[in-house]
């Protein structure tokens, strides 16, 4: 008899514990949802409505928590309905190619591909006078895929060595170089925000540019530490990778995408395109911590070197040479061997 009573107490005593756990989880889920909604409102709604809508979100969160403490099941239903309402609004926010863009990201690269011959349009060839002013030029140029001779990974660090902007530069037999860079597409007057990149604040744009524009801006104007790492690829793979960038540019021109700080940024785009060429490339945390992408490529034998990694990284820095180079011979000077 005593054993039966003991089991009954255990079963009945479990219900309050489950109810308390349900309430706790509801509060945590509601707080996270309210914080995310406040961020979405901040980056997507006109500033004049910020505090009113954030206040409404906070009031709704309090009401859901209060209801959940009285009747947890009803609290979860209320949270689900509120989440569905926010999801409908969030899904209605779509990327666009038609905005008043900042001049340096006003045009994304596109191309016509016809066998070995490609015509690349919207190549940025700016002459930067300062960080916010340049003489603007957009070029259209023909290339031959069979003339591609090299691929270089470019890593540009402006603050923490763990965070870098990464680009790929393709070299041709005639000495020309074309750089591809996946960037945020800012509107005029808009500034970059890592947090805004989580909330559909920016579209994604693929820039094709001369090294004397896009690299010189970073080495000579902004004073960033820029490094150049030759990549080990057979020529056939170089051509495939080059074409994959052109096709990505064409795809973005047809169907815009949002930039996303973690999942769709400069480095993840490089990785996605590289996987089209080499499907076996493994995912790695260094894809997300972009300053360590050279280490990742070195570990997998993708850099054109046999030297120790630290020696490779020291020799890859081009900033000092670049600052002494004129725009006309920029690509030649930055590739001169380190003494």
C-alpha positions in Angstrom: 0.0 0.0 0.0 2.8 2.4 0.9 4.5 1.8 -2.4 1.3 2.7 -4.4 0.9 5.9 -2.4 4.6 6.8 -3.0 4.1 6.4 -6.8 0.9 8.5 -6.8 2.7 11.4 -5.1 5.6 11.3 -7.6 3.3 11.4 -10.6 1.1 14.2 -9.2 4.1 16.1 -8.0 5.6 16.1 -11.6 2.7 18.2 -13.0 3.6 21.4 -11.1 7.2 21.0 -12.2 6.2 20.6 -15.9 3.9 23.5 -15.6 6.7 25.7 -14.1 9.1 24.6 -16.8 6.5 25.5 -19.5 6.1 28.9 -18.0 9.8 29.5 -17.9 10.3 28.4 -21.5 7.4 30.6 -22.5 9.0 33.7 -20.9 12.3 33.0 -22.5 10.8 32.5 -25.9 8.7 35.6 -25.6 11.7 37.7 -24.5 13.8 36.5 -27.4 10.9 37.0 -29.9 10.3 40.5 -28.5 14.0 41.5 -28.8 14.2 40.2 -32.3 11.0 42.1 -33.3 12.3 45.3 -31.8 15.5 44.9 -33.9 13.5 44.2 -37.0 11.3 47.3 -36.3 14.4 49.5 -35.7 16.0 48.6 -39.0 12.9 48.3 -41.2 10.4 50.9 -40.0 10.6 54.7 -40.3 12.3 56.2 -37.2 9.2 58.2 -36.4 7.4 54.9 -35.6 10.3 53.2 -33.8 9.3 53.8 -30.1 5.6 53.4 -30.6 5.9 50.0 -32.3 8.7 48.8 -29.9 6.4 49.8 -27.1 3.6 47.8 -28.5 5.9 44.8 -28.9 6.9 45.1 -25.3 3.3 45.4 -24.1 2.4 42.3 -26.2 5.3 40.4 -24.6 4.2 41.4 -21.1 0.6 40.3 -21.9 1.7 37.0 -23.2 3.9 36.3 -20.1 1.0 37.3 -17.8 -1.4 35.0 -19.7 1.2 32.2 -19.7 1.6 32.4 -15.9 -2.2 31.9 -15.5 -2.7 29.5 -18.3 0.5 28.3 -20.0 -1.3 26.6 -22.9 -3.1 29.9 -23.8 0.2 31.8 -23.4 1.8 29.5 -26.0 -1.1 29.9 -28.4 -0.9 33.7 -28.0 2.8 33.7 -28.7 2.3 31.5 -31.8 -0.4 33.9 -33.2 1.9 36.9 -32.5 4.8 35.2 -34.2 2.7 34.4 -37.2 1.7 38.0 -37.5 5.3 39.1 -37.4 6.3 36.4 -39.8 3.8 37.6 -42.4 5.1 41.2 -42.1 8.7 40.0 -42.3 8.0 37.9 -45.4 6.5 40.9 -47.1 9.9 42.7 -47.0 11.6 41.8 -50.3 15.0 42.7 -51.8 15.1 45.2 -54.7 17.5 46.3 -57.4 15.7 49.6 -57.7 16.8 52.0 -55.0 18.8 55.2 -54.8 22.2 53.5 -54.4 25.5 54.8 -53.2 27.7 55.5 -56.2 30.3 52.8 -55.5 27.6 50.0 -55.4 25.2 51.5 -58.0 26.0 48.8 -60.5 26.5 45.1 -60.1 28.7 43.2 -62.5 27.0 41.3 -65.4 28.3 39.4 -68.4 27.5 37.8 -71.7 29.2 34.4 -72.0 29.7 32.8 -75.5 32.1 29.9 -75.3 35.6 31.1 -74.7 34.6 34.8 -75.2 32.9 36.8 -72.4 31.9 40.5 -72.4 31.9 41.8 -68.8 29.8 44.9 -68.1 29.7 47.3 -65.2 33.4 47.0 -64.3 34.1 49.6 -61.7 37.2 51.7 -62.5 37.0 54.6 -60.0 39.9 56.9 -59.3 39.5 57.4 -55.5 40.5 60.9 -54.2 39.3 60.2 -50.7 37.2 57.6 -48.8 34.0 59.2 -49.9 34.9 60.8 -53.3 36.0 59.3 -56.6 36.1 60.1 -60.2 33.6 57.5 -61.5 34.1 55.2 -64.5 32.1 52.1 -65.4 33.6 50.0 -68.2 32.6 47.2 -70.5 35.5 44.8 -71.5 36.0 41.6 -73.5 37.9 38.7 -72.0 38.9 35.2 -73.1 38.5 32.4 -70.6 41.5 30.7 -72.0 43.6 33.7 -71.1 43.1 33.4 -67.4 46.5 32.7 -65.8 46.1 33.2 -62.0 43.7 33.5 -59.1 44.6 35.5 -55.9 42.7 35.6 -52.7 42.7 39.1 -51.3 42.2 39.7 -47.6 41.7 43.2 -46.2 41.8 43.9 -42.5 40.8 47.2 -41.0 40.6 46.5 -37.2 40.5 43.0 -35.7 42.7 40.5 -37.5 39.9 38.0 -37.1 37.6 40.0 -39.4 38.6 40.7 -43.0 36.9 41.6 -46.3 37.8 38.9 -48.8 37.9 39.1 -52.6 39.2 37.1 -55.5 41.4 38.6 -58.3 41.7 36.9 -61.6 44.8 37.6 -63.7 45.0 37.4 -67.5 47.8 36.8 -70.0 47.8 40.4 -71.1 48.5 41.6 -67.6 45.0 42.7 -66.7 43.3 41.7 -63.4 39.6 41.7 -62.5 38.5 41.6 -58.9 35.2 40.2 -57.7 33.9 41.4 -54.3 30.6 40.5 -52.7 29.5 43.6 -50.8 26.6 45.3 -49.1 24.5 47.5 -51.4 24.1 50.7 -49.4 21.6 53.4 -50.3 22.9 57.0 -50.5 23.6 58.2 -46.9 23.4 54.7 -45.5 26.2 53.4 -43.3 27.2 49.7 -42.8 25.9 48.0 -39.6 26.8 44.4 -38.7 23.5 44.2 -36.7 21.5 45.7 -39.6 22.9 42.8 -41.7 20.7 40.5 -39.7 17.6 42.4 -40.4 17.4 42.8 -44.2 18.8 46.3 -44.1 21.1 45.8 -47.1 20.9 44.0 -50.5 23.9 42.0 -51.8 25.8 43.2 -54.8 28.7 41.6 -56.7 31.2 44.2 -57.7 33.7 43.6 -60.5 36.5 46.1 -60.4 40.1 46.9 -61.3 42.7 46.3 -58.7 43.7 50.0 -59.0 40.2 50.8 -57.8 39.0 48.3 -55.3 42.4 47.3 -53.7 44.0 50.7 -54.0 41.0 52.2 -52.1 41.9 49.9 -49.2 45.7 50.2 -49.3 46.2 53.8 -50.2 43.1 55.7 -49.1 41.8 53.8 -46.1 45.2 52.5 -44.9 43.9 48.9 -44.4 46.3 45.9 -44.2 45.8 44.1 -47.5 47.3 40.7 -48.2 47.5 38.8 -51.5 47.6 35.0 -51.6 48.1 33.1 -54.9 45.6 30.3 -55.1 46.6 26.8 -56.4 44.1 25.9 -59.1 44.3 24.2 -62.5 43.4 26.6 -65.4 40.2 24.7 -66.1 39.1 25.3 -62.5 40.1 29.0 -62.8 37.8 29.3 -65.8 35.0 27.6 -64.0 35.3 29.8 -60.9 35.5 32.9 -63.1 32.3 31.9 -64.9 30.6 31.1 -61.6 31.2 34.7 -60.5 29.8 36.1 -63.7 26.7 33.8 -63.4 26.2 35.0 -59.8 26.3 38.6 -61.0 23.7 37.8 -63.7 21.6 36.0 -61.2 21.6 39.0 -58.8 20.7 41.3 -61.6 17.6 39.1 -62.4 16.7 38.3 -58.8 18.1 40.5 -55.9 19.1 39.0 -52.6 19.6 40.4 -49.1 23.1 40.6 -47.6 23.2 38.6 -44.3 25.9 39.1 -41.8 26.5 35.4 -41.1 25.1 33.4 -44.0 25.5 35.6 -47.1 28.6 37.8 -46.8 31.8 38.3 -48.7 33.4 35.1 -47.5 30.4 32.8 -47.6 29.8 33.8 -51.2 33.4 32.9 -52.1 32.9 29.5 -50.4 29.6 28.8 -52.1 31.1 29.6 -55.5 34.3 27.6 -54.8 32.1 24.6 -53.9 30.7 24.8 -57.4 34.2 24.1 -58.7 35.4 21.8 -55.9 32.3 20.2 -54.2 34.5 18.4 -51.6 35.6 21.7 -49.9 34.6 21.1 -46.2 32.7 23.6 -44.2 34.8 25.2 -41.4 34.4 27.8 -38.7 37.1 29.9 -40.4 34.6 30.6 -43.3 32.6 32.6 -40.8 35.6 34.2 -39.1 36.9 35.7 -42.3 40.3 36.8 -41.1 41.3 33.1 -40.9 40.3 32.1 -44.5 44.0 32.1 -45.6 44.8 29.7 -42.8 41.9 27.5 -43.9 43.0 27.5 -47.6 46.6 26.8 -46.5 45.6 23.8 -44.4 43.8 22.3 -47.4 46.6 22.9 -49.8 44.8 25.6 -51.8 47.5 28.2 -51.6 50.3 28.3 -54.2 53.2 27.9 -51.7 55.3 25.4 -49.7 56.6 27.9 -47.2 55.5 27.9 -43.5 52.2 29.6 -42.9 53.5 32.5 -40.9 56.1 33.2 -43.5 53.4 33.1 -46.2 51.2 35.6 -44.3 54.1 38.0 -43.7 55.1 38.0 -47.4 51.5 38.3 -48.5 51.0 41.8 -47.1 51.1 44.3 -50.0 50.1 47.6 -48.3 53.6 49.2 -48.1 54.3 48.4 -51.8 50.8 49.5 -52.8 51.2 52.9 -51.1 54.2 53.6 -53.3 52.5 52.5 -56.5 50.8 54.7 -59.1 47.4 53.6 -60.4 48.8 52.8 -63.8 51.3 50.1 -62.6 49.5 49.1 -59.4 49.0 45.4 -60.2 52.6 45.0 -61.2 54.1 46.7 -58.1 52.0 44.8 -55.6 53.2 41.5 -57.0 56.9 42.3 -56.9 58.8 39.8 -54.7 59.4 40.7 -51.1 63.2 41.3 -50.6 
